[in-house]
Amino acid sequence: MNVHQILFSILFAILGFFSILYGIQVWIIASGSRFYLFWILLGLACFLLVLGFPLHLWTKIPKIYRRIFLILLGLGVFILAIFEILVISAFSQKEEQHLDYLIVLGAQVRKSGPSQVLRYRLDKAKAYLDKNPETICIVSGGQGHKEPFPEADGMYQYLVQCGIDPSRIIKEDQSKTTIENIQFSKKFIPDGASVGLVSNNFHMFRALQIAKKYGLPQASGISADSTPYYLLNNMIREFFGEVKFLTQLLSESWHS
């Protein structure tokens, strides 16, 4: 192995170690998603690349395939970087005051109550509702895998315990996806009403895309914070969520 290969191996060994460690930490917090597997698989791929040099695996692959792989890898990294810039651009939203309705998008709930991600959303909604006493709040989320009750129920209880008048809260407890959050919540909103979407900063870009596509083009964003340590995981997960969303749009266009 030459010097460049040694440095490359050290770099990817470190990256692989921290990827697996990060994936284990994401798994431990029980986020309700299996995306922790992405980090573990990424770490294993890094270790495979490291082993490739002493075993001469890389040189056994035809040169044309190596070039195609590198081109696709570079293109993927470029697209990912552009998307993450767009996500970051949606972190800070100008909050419109005196909205008629607020939709709080659901996230995981446990027996003990809303997850940390969801509490950030609910605390943001609570602060907004305190400033705007005429605004009606729709808490949107059904019962997901391994959840003890619908997300809307946990969100309703949390806001009531925080002092929000129950008469100001509407429960939408059937949705399982962000698209359904929008579609099902829209049924409670009169035509022409002003609407705000409450979600975490990393989710806001895609949430507004979905709202505009599925019947709430007037929706404005109200961005809540998120746990900084797990922000990287959430932002990379959003990239795959965006790919899924765009694929669905293409499928709908193809069949229309």
C-alpha positions in Angstrom: 0.0 0.0 0.0 1.3 3.5 -0.9 1.0 6.6 1.3 -2.3 7.7 -0.4 -3.9 4.4 0.2 -2.8 4.4 3.8 -4.3 7.8 4.4 -7.5 6.9 2.5 -7.8 3.7 4.7 -7.3 5.7 7.9 -9.9 8.3 6.9 -12.5 5.7 5.9 -11.8 3.6 9.0 -12.5 6.6 11.2 -15.6 7.4 9.2 -16.8 3.8 9.4 -16.3 3.7 13.2 -18.2 6.9 13.9 -21.0 6.0 11.4 -21.7 2.7 13.2 -21.4 4.4 16.6 -23.8 7.2 15.5 -26.3 4.6 14.1 -26.2 2.7 17.4 -27.0 5.9 19.3 -29.9 6.7 16.9 -31.2 3.2 17.5 -31.0 3.6 21.3 -33.2 6.7 21.4 -36.0 4.6 19.7 -37.0 7.2 17.2 -39.6 4.9 15.7 -37.7 4.6 12.4 -35.2 2.0 11.2 -33.1 4.7 9.5 -30.3 3.9 12.0 -29.6 1.0 9.7 -28.4 3.6 7.1 -25.5 4.6 9.4 -24.5 1.1 10.2 -24.5 0.0 6.6 -22.5 3.2 5.7 -20.0 2.2 8.3 -19.7 -1.3 7.0 -19.3 0.0 3.5 -16.4 2.2 4.7 -14.7 -0.8 6.3 -15.2 -2.8 3.1 -13.4 0.0 1.2 -10.5 -0.1 3.7 -10.2 -3.9 3.3 -10.3 -3.5 -0.5 -6.7 -2.1 -0.6 -4.7 -5.0 1.0 -7.0 -7.5 -0.7 -6.7 -5.7 -4.1 -10.4 -5.9 -4.5 -10.6 -2.4 -6.1 -8.1 -3.3 -8.9 -10.1 -6.4 -9.7 -13.0 -4.4 -10.9 -12.9 -3.3 -14.6 -11.8 0.3 -15.0 -15.0 1.3 -16.8 -17.1 0.2 -13.9 -14.9 2.0 -11.4 -15.3 5.2 -13.4 -19.1 4.8 -13.6 -19.2 4.1 -9.8 -17.2 7.3 -9.1 -19.3 9.4 -11.4 -22.5 8.2 -9.8 -21.1 8.7 -6.3 -20.0 12.2 -7.1 -23.4 13.0 -8.7 -25.2 11.6 -5.7 -23.1 13.7 -3.3 -23.7 16.8 -5.4 -27.5 16.3 -5.4 -27.5 15.6 -1.7 -25.6 18.8 -1.0 -28.0 20.9 -3.1 -31.0 19.4 -1.3 -29.5 20.0 2.2 -28.9 23.6 1.2 -32.6 23.9 0.4 -33.5 22.3 3.7 -31.3 24.7 5.6 -32.9 27.6 3.8 -36.3 26.6 5.2 -35.0 26.5 8.8 -36.0 30.1 9.5 -39.5 31.0 8.5 -41.2 34.4 8.9 -44.1 33.6 11.2 -47.3 35.1 10.1 -49.4 36.2 13.0 -53.2 35.9 13.5 -53.6 32.8 11.4 -57.0 31.2 11.3 -55.6 27.7 11.7 -52.5 26.0 12.8 -51.7 22.4 11.8 -49.2 20.6 14.1 -47.7 17.7 12.1 -47.5 14.5 14.1 -44.5 12.5 15.2 -43.8 9.5 17.5 -45.6 9.2 20.8 -44.8 6.9 23.7 -46.6 5.8 26.8 -44.9 8.6 28.6 -46.1 11.2 26.1 -44.7 12.9 23.0 -41.2 12.2 21.8 -38.6 14.9 22.0 -39.1 15.8 18.3 -42.8 16.1 18.8 -42.4 18.2 22.0 -40.4 20.7 20.0 -43.3 21.1 17.6 -45.9 21.3 20.4 -44.0 23.8 22.4 -43.7 26.0 19.3 -47.4 25.6 18.7 -48.2 26.5 22.3 -46.1 29.7 22.1 -47.9 30.7 18.9 -51.3 30.0 20.3 -50.6 32.0 23.4 -49.7 35.0 21.2 -52.7 34.5 18.9 -55.7 33.5 21.0 -58.1 33.5 18.0 -56.1 30.7 16.2 -57.6 27.2 16.1 -55.1 24.3 16.3 -55.3 21.0 14.4 -53.2 18.3 15.9 -52.6 15.7 13.1 -51.4 12.1 13.5 -52.8 8.6 13.6 -51.5 5.6 15.5 -48.3 4.3 14.1 -46.3 1.1 14.5 -45.6 0.4 18.2 -47.4 3.6 19.3 -49.7 3.1 22.3 -52.4 5.6 21.0 -52.9 8.0 18.1 -50.4 10.8 17.9 -53.2 13.4 17.9 -54.4 12.1 21.3 -51.0 12.6 22.9 -50.6 16.0 21.2 -54.0 17.1 22.5 -53.3 16.0 26.0 -49.9 17.8 26.0 -51.3 21.1 24.8 -54.2 20.9 27.3 -51.8 20.3 30.1 -49.8 23.3 28.9 -52.9 25.4 29.4 -54.4 25.6 25.9 -58.2 25.7 25.9 -59.5 22.3 24.6 -62.1 24.1 22.6 -59.3 25.5 20.4 -57.9 22.1 19.5 -59.2 19.8 16.7 -57.9 16.2 16.6 -57.2 14.6 13.3 -56.2 11.0 14.3 -56.3 9.0 11.1 -53.3 10.1 9.1 -50.1 8.0 8.8 -47.9 10.2 6.5 -47.3 13.9 6.0 -49.4 13.8 2.8 -52.3 12.4 4.8 -51.6 15.0 7.6 -52.3 17.7 5.0 -55.2 16.0 3.2 -57.1 15.0 6.3 -56.5 18.2 8.2 -57.7 20.2 5.2 -61.2 18.9 5.7 -61.5 21.0 8.9 -60.4 24.2 7.2 -62.9 26.5 5.4 -61.9 27.8 2.0 -59.9 31.0 2.1 -58.7 30.5 5.7 -55.1 31.3 6.5 -53.0 28.3 7.7 -49.7 27.7 9.3 -47.8 24.4 9.4 -45.8 23.6 12.6 -42.9 21.1 12.1 -39.2 20.8 13.0 -36.7 22.8 11.0 -35.3 19.8 9.1 -38.8 18.8 8.0 -40.1 22.3 7.0 -38.9 22.3 3.4 -40.7 19.1 2.4 -43.7 19.8 4.6 -44.4 23.1 2.7 -43.9 21.3 -0.7 -46.5 18.7 0.3 -48.9 21.4 1.5 -48.7 23.3 -1.7 -49.2 20.1 -3.8 -52.1 18.7 -1.8 -54.5 21.6 -1.3 -53.0 24.1 1.0 -50.9 26.4 -1.2 -51.5 29.3 1.2 -49.8 27.5 4.1 -47.0 29.3 5.8 -44.2 27.6 7.8 -43.7 27.9 11.6 -40.4 26.2 12.2 -39.7 24.4 15.5 -36.2 23.5 16.7 -34.8 20.0 16.9 -32.2 18.1 18.9 -28.8 19.3 17.5 -27.0 16.0 17.9 -29.5 14.1 15.8 -30.0 16.8 13.2 -27.6 15.1 10.8 -29.6 11.9 10.9 -32.9 13.8 10.4 -31.5 15.8 7.5 -30.1 12.8 5.6 -33.4 11.0 6.3 -35.2 13.9 4.8 -33.2 13.5 1.6 -34.6 10.0 1.1 -38.1 11.3 2.1 -37.8 13.8 -0.7 -36.7 11.2 -3.2 -39.8 9.1 -2.2 -42.0 12.2 -2.6 -40.7 13.1 -6.0 -41.0 9.5 -7.1 -44.7 9.5 -6.0 -45.3 12.7 -7.9 -43.8 11.2 -11.1 -46.0 8.1 -10.6 -49.1 10.2 -10.2 -48.2 12.2 -13.3 -47.6 9.0 -15.3 -51.0 7.5 -14.4 -53.0 10.7 -14.8 
